[in-house]
Amino acid sequence: AAPLPVAFLVLGLEPGDRPVWSTESDAVMGFWPPKTCPDCPRSAKKFAVSNEYKNAPKAWWCAQRYYMDALANLVRTFPTAKYYFLADADTVVFTSVLHKLLRLLDTEVLSPGQDLYMGHGRILSIGRFVMSGGGVLLRGQTLRRLADDGHLQHCLREHVNGTWCWRHLDWVLADCLREVGIEAKGHEAFQQFLKKCKTCCYEWAVSCHAVKEKALQQSMLVDHRPFDTSNLHAAWAKPCVDTQYQWYQSKESIC
């Protein structure tokens, strides 16, 4: 069988549901986190940059803490995927643009052994990471390496009831990858905050967030459909240059 081009993990997808942007043949897995989880150890540090999530309900924190387990399950379920794409139920993914991006990355941008962890990037006091609502693209070999050497399990333990207990899931994904020498990369086709920038979901966008209403997701898909992906080239597909990417603001993903 031909290797699977991409497998999707969608946080908050209702059981039995499929994202409106997906087809029956897409490899899509939902993540239904436990509603309860162990209390954090007293030694686990809390973070001012949690902002409004500092007082989030327990179920929200349990979803954060079991995300590494969902990633391990994603790798077990789709072990041959060339790429893994992480999204939320209110992320709109434009799959024709995504598939073009993957082809360009494979054929013209990445060398065979090169790792990739890319999306709408941000630097906070907790470090550099990709904001997961806007979509996270991981090369298959990158996530499998974490899973195969037991590193994902180590990160899960740290998150469920260790030193990372009060860290958000997208911070911990970055922490886990950083421990094996992989840093976040920014790309303008991934947009986390449409509420801050209504015009940021460009025609060449790969993914945009947050769009809660399915009818609005559907109309965005229709609006984007006429876009001709043959106009996209390797220069567009490349991750942004780290020193030029605007890590310290969140309104828009800008190279």
C-alpha positions in Angstrom: 0.0 0.0 0.0 1.2 3.5 -0.7 2.2 5.4 2.4 -0.5 7.6 3.9 0.2 11.2 3.0 -1.2 12.7 6.3 -3.2 11.6 9.4 -5.2 14.1 11.4 -5.8 14.3 15.1 -8.8 16.6 16.0 -9.3 17.7 19.6 -12.9 18.1 20.6 -14.4 16.2 17.6 -17.7 14.6 18.7 -17.6 10.8 18.7 -18.9 9.5 15.3 -18.5 12.9 13.8 -16.1 13.9 10.9 -14.8 17.4 10.3 -16.7 19.3 7.6 -13.4 19.8 5.7 -12.6 16.1 5.6 -13.5 13.3 3.1 -14.4 9.7 3.9 -11.0 8.6 2.8 -9.1 11.0 5.1 -7.3 9.4 8.1 -9.0 11.3 10.9 -8.8 10.5 14.6 -10.7 12.3 17.4 -9.4 12.9 20.9 -11.9 12.5 23.8 -10.0 13.2 26.9 -10.9 12.0 30.3 -13.0 14.5 32.3 -11.1 13.7 35.5 -7.4 13.3 36.2 -5.0 13.3 39.1 -4.4 16.5 41.0 -1.1 18.2 40.2 1.8 17.8 42.6 2.3 20.8 44.8 5.8 21.2 43.3 4.4 21.8 39.8 4.8 25.5 38.9 1.8 27.6 37.7 2.3 30.2 35.0 1.1 33.8 34.7 0.9 33.4 30.9 -1.9 30.9 31.3 -4.1 34.1 31.3 -7.8 33.2 31.3 -7.0 29.5 31.5 -5.7 29.8 35.0 -9.2 29.2 36.3 -10.2 26.8 33.5 -12.4 23.8 34.6 -10.8 20.6 35.6 -12.0 18.9 32.3 -10.0 21.5 30.3 -6.8 20.7 32.2 -7.4 17.0 31.9 -7.6 17.4 28.1 -4.3 19.2 28.2 -2.6 16.6 30.3 -3.6 13.5 28.2 -2.7 15.0 24.8 0.6 13.2 24.6 -1.3 9.9 25.1 -3.5 10.9 22.1 -0.4 11.5 20.0 1.0 8.1 20.9 -2.4 6.6 19.9 -2.3 8.6 16.6 1.1 7.0 15.7 -0.1 3.5 16.6 -3.2 3.9 14.5 -1.5 5.5 11.5 2.1 4.2 11.7 3.0 4.9 8.0 1.7 8.5 7.7 4.3 10.8 6.1 2.9 13.7 8.1 0.7 14.2 11.1 -1.6 17.3 11.3 -3.0 18.4 14.7 -6.1 20.5 14.9 -9.1 21.4 17.0 -12.8 20.9 16.2 -13.0 24.6 15.5 -10.1 24.6 13.1 -10.9 24.8 9.4 -8.4 22.9 7.3 -8.1 23.6 3.5 -7.0 20.1 2.4 -6.2 20.9 -1.2 -3.7 23.6 -0.1 -2.3 21.3 2.7 -1.7 18.4 0.2 0.1 20.9 -2.1 2.2 22.0 0.8 3.1 18.4 1.7 4.1 17.6 -1.9 6.4 20.7 -2.1 7.9 20.0 1.3 8.7 16.4 0.3 10.0 17.1 -3.2 11.6 20.6 -3.0 12.1 21.8 0.6 13.0 19.1 3.2 16.0 16.7 3.0 15.1 13.1 3.7 16.1 13.0 7.4 15.0 16.5 8.2 12.5 17.0 11.1 9.5 19.4 10.9 7.3 21.0 13.6 5.5 24.0 12.0 2.5 26.3 12.3 1.5 29.7 13.8 4.4 30.2 16.2 4.7 32.2 19.4 7.4 32.9 22.0 6.2 33.4 25.6 8.1 33.2 28.8 7.5 29.5 28.7 9.4 29.1 25.4 8.8 28.9 21.7 5.9 26.8 20.5 3.2 26.4 17.8 -0.3 27.4 18.8 -2.3 24.2 18.2 -5.6 25.7 17.3 -4.1 27.2 14.1 -2.9 23.7 13.1 0.3 21.9 13.8 2.2 20.1 11.0 4.7 17.4 12.1 6.7 15.2 9.8 5.8 11.5 10.3 9.4 10.5 11.2 9.6 13.4 13.8 6.6 12.2 15.8 7.4 8.5 15.4 10.9 9.1 16.8 9.4 10.6 20.0 6.9 7.7 20.2 9.4 4.9 19.4 12.1 5.8 21.9 9.6 6.2 24.8 10.0 10.0 24.9 6.3 10.6 24.4 5.6 8.4 27.5 8.1 10.4 29.5 6.4 13.7 28.4 3.0 12.2 29.3 4.2 11.4 32.8 5.6 14.8 33.3 2.4 16.4 32.1 -0.2 14.2 33.9 1.4 14.5 37.4 4.9 15.9 37.1 6.7 19.2 36.7 4.7 20.1 33.5 1.3 19.6 35.1 0.2 23.3 34.7 1.5 23.6 31.1 -0.8 23.8 28.1 -0.8 21.0 25.6 0.8 23.0 22.8 3.6 24.2 25.2 4.2 20.5 26.2 4.4 19.4 22.6 7.1 22.0 22.1 8.8 21.0 25.4 8.9 17.4 24.4 10.3 18.1 20.9 12.8 20.6 22.3 14.2 17.8 24.6 15.2 16.0 21.4 16.6 19.1 19.7 13.6 20.0 17.5 12.4 23.6 17.6 9.1 25.2 16.4 9.0 26.8 12.9 6.6 29.5 11.8 4.5 29.6 8.6 2.1 32.2 7.3 -0.5 29.6 6.0 -1.4 28.7 9.6 -3.6 31.2 11.5 -4.6 30.9 15.2 -6.6 34.0 15.9 -9.3 35.0 13.3 -10.9 36.8 16.2 -7.9 39.2 16.3 -7.5 39.3 12.5 -10.7 38.6 10.5 -8.9 39.0 7.2 -6.0 36.6 8.0 -7.5 33.5 6.5 -5.9 34.0 3.1 -6.8 32.1 0.0 -3.6 30.1 0.3 -4.2 29.3 4.0 -3.7 25.7 5.2 -5.7 26.2 8.4 -7.6 28.9 10.3 -9.0 29.1 13.8 -11.4 29.5 15.6 -14.6 28.8 13.6 -17.1 27.2 15.9 -20.2 27.1 13.6 -20.1 24.3 11.1 -22.1 26.3 8.6 -19.4 29.0 8.6 -16.7 26.4 8.2 -18.6 25.1 5.2 -19.0 28.5 3.6 -15.3 29.2 4.1 -14.5 25.9 2.3 -16.7 27.0 -0.6 -15.0 30.4 -0.7 -11.6 28.9 -0.9 -12.4 26.1 -3.4 -11.7 28.1 -6.6 -8.1 28.8 -5.5 -5.6 27.3 -7.9 -2.9 25.6 -5.9 -0.6 25.2 -8.9 0.4 28.8 -8.2 2.1 27.7 -5.0 5.8 27.1 -5.1 8.7 25.9 -2.9 9.4 29.5 -1.6 5.9 29.6 -0.2 6.1 26.1 1.3 9.4 26.8 3.2 9.1 27.5 6.9 9.7 31.2 7.8 13.3 32.2 8.6 13.5 32.1 12.4 15.2 35.5 12.7 12.5 37.2 10.6 9.4 35.5 12.0 7.3 37.7 14.3 7.3 35.4 17.4 6.4 38.0 19.9 2.9 38.9 18.7 0.0 36.6 18.2 -2.5 38.5 16.0 -1.2 37.1 12.7 1.4 34.5 11.6 4.0 36.7 9.8 7.4 35.8 8.3 
